Amino acid sequence: MNEIIGFAAVIVSIFVGMLFNSSRFNAIDARFSAIDARLDRMQGELNGRMDRMQADLSQFYRDLGRHDAKIESIEKKAS
């Protein structure tokens, strides 16, 4: 009888440990999901910033080309 009680206690402790570990894994999974969502949001913000920088650089090079043409025109008139 004592052996059955000992065996049952071991089985119950194993099940309690499994439930405890399962809840801990769920908590860890929730934290990883939150971190993943945060990283996705940050990546979206960085992509938006890079797109705006690319647009600004494109505008800068367009303006620079126009100024170069005007400078060359002025230099030809001055010569």
N, C-alpha and C positions, 0 to 999 in steps of 0.2 A: 503494500500500500504506500509506504514511504517513497518507493521508487517511482510510482505513478505520479505522486504529488510533485516530486522533484522534476520529473520529466515534463509535467504540465507547466510548472513554473518556468522552466527553460523555454518552452514553446511560447508561453504568454510573453515573456521578456523579449523573445525574438520578434513577435508581432508588434509589440510596443515600440521596439527599436525601428522596425520597418516603417511604422506610421510616423514616428518622429523624423526619420530621415526623409521620408516622402514630403513632409511639410517643409522641411529645410530646403529640399530641392526645388519645391514650388516657389519659395521665397527667393532663392538664387536665380531661378528662371525669370521671375518678375523683374528683378534688378537688371539682369542682362537685357531683357526686352526694353526696359526704360532707357538703358544706356544706348542700345541700338537705335531707338527712336530719336534720341538726342543727337547721335552721330549723323543720322540721316538728315535731320533738320539743319545741323551745322554744315553739312556738305551742300545742301540746297542753298544756304546763304552764301557760302563761298563761291558756288557756281554763279549765282546772281551777281556777286561783286566782280568776278572775273569777266562776265559778260559786259557789265557796265564799263569796266576798264578797257576792254577791247573796243567798245563803241567810242569811248573817249579818245583812244589812240587812233582809231580810224579817222575821226573828225580832225584830230591834230595833224595827221599826215595830209589830209585833204587841204586844210588851211595852209600848211607848209608849202604844198605844191603850188597853190594859188599865189602865195607870197613870192616864191621863187620866180614864177612867171612874171609877176609885176616888177620885181627887181631887175630881171633881165631886160624887160621892156624899157625901164627907166635908164639902165646902163646903155642900151642901144641909142636912146634919144640923146644922152649926154655925150656920146662919142662923136 
